[in-house]
Amino acid sequence: MSERAAPFYCPYCGDEDLRPSEQGHGAWECAACNRAFQLKFLGLLARGLRQTDAGGDEI
C-alpha cells in the first residue's frame, strides 16, 4: 500500500507549515495563515477529447 500525496505548500499563503487536520482524509491546516483546506481527487481527464463550437474552435 502506498502513502497518499501531501501538499507542499498552502494554496492561500504559500507557507510550508502544514499539518493534517482532524476533519478527516484530505484535510489540512496551515499554521501560518490559520486556514483549513481540503484536497479532493476529481478524476482522470481524457486526452484528445475537447469540446468545440460550431466553427471548430475550442471552447
DRENKOL-665303 format. One record per residue: residue number from 1; residue in one letter; y, x, z of N, C-alpha, C, O in turn. Coordinates in steps of 0.001 Angstrom, whole numbers, always signed. Last residue first. Layout:
// DRENKOL-665303
    nr   rest      n.py      n.px      n.pz     ca.py     ca.px     ca.pz      c.py      c.px      c.pz      o.py      o.px      o.pz
   NUM      A         Y         X         Z         Y         X         Z         Y         X         Z         Y         X         Z
...
// end
This chain:
// DRENKOL-665303
    nr   rest      n.py      n.px      n.pz     ca.py     ca.px     ca.pz      c.py      c.px      c.pz      o.py      o.px      o.pz
    59      I    +25550    -13605    -27045    +26403    -14358    -26113    +26530    -13589    -24830    +27204    -14040    -23904
    58      E    +25666    -11844    -30125    +25108    -12031    -28784    +26097    -12787    -27924    +27311    -12633    -28053
    57      D    +25887    -13511    -33288    +26469    -12617    -32280    +25828    -12908    -30921    +25493    -14050    -30606
    56      G    +25039    -15383    -35083    +24196    -14210    -34907    +24741    -13206    -33895    +24127    -12164    -33666
    55      G    +26388    -17735    -35198    +26796    -16675    -36115    +25974    -15406    -35996    +26197    -14451    -36740
    54      A    +25381    -19286    -33127    +25055    -19673    -34498    +25391    -18580    -35505    +24756    -18496    -36556
    53      D    +24484    -16798    -30604    +25145    -18017    -31048    +24803    -18263    -32518    +24012    -17518    -33096
    52      T    +21554    -15724    -28802    +22601    -15525    -29800    +23237    -16849    -30147    +22616    -17903    -30008
    51      Q    +19917    -14117    -26124    +20428    -15384    -26659    +21561    -15096    -27625    +22448    -14302    -27310
    50      R    +17322    -11818    -26576    +18700    -12083    -26193    +19153    -13362    -26861    +18813    -13644    -28010
    49      L    +14698     -9910    -26099    +14998    -11335    -26189    +16406    -11574    -25663    +16648    -11535    -24457
    48      G    +14373     -7225    -25632    +14427     -7672    -27014    +14708     -9154    -27166    +14937     -9614    -28285
    47      R    +12493     -7542    -22632    +13298     -6721    -23543    +13248     -7303    -24947    +12217     -7807    -25392
    46      A    +12730     -9720    -20043    +12004     -9495    -21294    +12912     -8714    -22235    +13990     -9189    -22591
    45      L    +12926     -8666    -16694    +13614     -9120    -17887    +12763     -8811    -19110    +12146     -7749    -19190
    44      L    +11367     -9816    -13692    +11462     -8852    -14784    +12171     -9478    -15975    +12034    -10674    -16233
    43      G    +13068    -10859    -10656    +12032    -10895    -11661    +12251     -9836    -12720    +13202     -9058    -12653
    42      L    +14566    -10630     -8310    +14637    -11864     -9083    +13563    -11974    -10145    +13177    -13085    -10508
    41      F    +14440     -9540     -5054    +13939     -9256     -6398    +13895    -10572     -7163    +13257    -11527     -6718
    40      K    +17117     -9121     -2885    +16101    -10043     -3379    +15721     -9673     -4808    +16588     -9514     -5666
    39      L    +18654     -8168      +148    +18202     -7796     -1182    +17096     -8740     -1607    +16242     -9117      -805
    38      Q    +21441     -9166     +2066    +20020     -9282     +1794    +19732     -8909      +353    +20473     -9284      -556
    37      F    +23665     -8029     +4670    +23377     -8476     +3316    +21880     -8492     +3121    +21134     -7907     +3906
    36      A    +26332     -7880     +6983    +24901     -8002     +6749    +24704     -8520     +5332    +25479     -9346     +4850
    35      R    +28862     -5658     +8173    +28409     -6740     +7312    +26887     -6712     +7225    +26251     -5668     +7373
    34      N    +30320     -3573     +9371    +29808     -4665    +10195    +29413     -5886     +9366    +29606     -7021     +9802
    33      C    +30989     -1283     +8123    +31862     -2438     +7863    +31406     -3693     +8598    +32022     -4751     +8470
    32      A    +29118      +540     +9382    +30499      +925     +9071    +31420      -284     +8896    +32515      -310     +9457
    31      A    +26594      -518     +9618    +27316      -230    +10852    +28782       +83    +10586    +29614       -90    +11476
    30      C    +25132     -3076     +7872    +25951     -1875     +7707    +26761     -1668     +8980    +27528     -2544     +9378
    29      E    +21840     -4311     +7651    +23131     -4333     +8344    +23836     -3006     +8130    +23217     -1943     +8196
    28      W    +19648     -6282     +5572    +20163     -5009     +6056    +21506     -5208     +6724    +22231     -6153     +6412
    27      A    +16670     -7867     +4509    +17982     -7990     +5140    +18382     -6655     +5774    +17574     -5989     +6421
    26      G    +14060     -7711     +3610    +15135     -7530     +2643    +16531     -7631     +3218    +17503     -7492     +2475
    25      H    +12667     -9837     +6027    +12430     -8954     +4892    +13622     -8903     +3939    +14129     -9942     +3515
    24      G    +14965    -10545     +8778    +13695    -10583     +8072    +13663     -9636     +6893    +14507     -8749     +6764
    23      Q    +16966    -10347    +10644    +16868    -11582     +9868    +15573    -11673     +9081    +15128    -12772     +8751
    22      E    +17380     -7942    +11775    +16367     -8764    +12420    +16153    -10071    +11660    +15247    -10832    +11998
    21      S    +17795     -5400     +9241    +18282     -6496    +10071    +17110     -7253    +10688    +15990     -7206    +10180
    20      P    +17729     -1859     +9031    +17089     -3146     +8756    +17585     -4208     +9733    +17770     -3931    +10918
    19      R    +20867      -198     +8492    +19689      -421     +9329    +19060     -1754     +8938    +19771     -2684     +8555
    18      L    +22977     +2357     +7183    +22332     +1056     +7084    +21110      +991     +7975    +20414     +1984     +8184
    17      D    +25300     +4214     +6401    +24761     +3940     +7734    +24176     +2521     +7766    +24793     +1601     +8302
    16      E    +26650     +4808     +4083    +25202     +5003     +4081    +24542     +4707     +5424    +23340     +4925     +5575
    15      D    +29223     +2833     +2453    +28731     +3713     +3514    +27200     +3749     +3517    +26545     +2835     +3015
    14      G    +30206      +990      +674    +29678     +2236      +141    +29134     +3191     +1190    +28630     +4259      +844
    13      C    +31078     -1557     +1255    +31974      -456     +1595    +31482      +903     +1079    +32251     +1864     +1048
    12      Y    +29207     -3284      -109    +30579     -3693      +180    +31514     -2514      +419    +32610     -2464      -139
    11      P    +26651     -2300      -354    +27303     -2779     -1574    +28758     -3186     -1359    +29477     -3412     -2332
    10      C    +25837      +725     +1290    +26291      -651     +1453    +26985     -1112      +167    +27830      -386      -358
     9      Y    +23121     +2727       -45    +24484     +2541      +445    +24818     +1051      +509    +24167      +227      -133
     8      F    +20463     +2647      -669    +21027     +3940      -279    +22426     +3805      +302    +22872     +4669     +1058
     7      P    +17947      +272      +305    +19236      +584      -326    +19763     +1922      +191    +19537     +2283     +1346
     6      A    +14454      +980      -147    +15572      +691      +741    +16878     +1015       +16    +16915     +1934      -802
     5      A    +11402      -324     -1362    +12589      +488     -1580    +13706       +37      -640    +13868     -1155      -381
     4      R     +8433      -442      +631     +9490     -1112      -131    +10677      -170      -279    +10921      +677      +581
     3      E     +5517     +1608      +265     +6663     +1141     +1028     +7661      +472       +97     +7722      +790     -1090
     2      S     +2219      +565      -838     +3430     +1381      -924     +4559      +773       -83     +4548      -417      +233
     1      M     -1172      +844        +0        +0        +0        +0     +1241      +893        +0     +1307     +1866      +751
// end
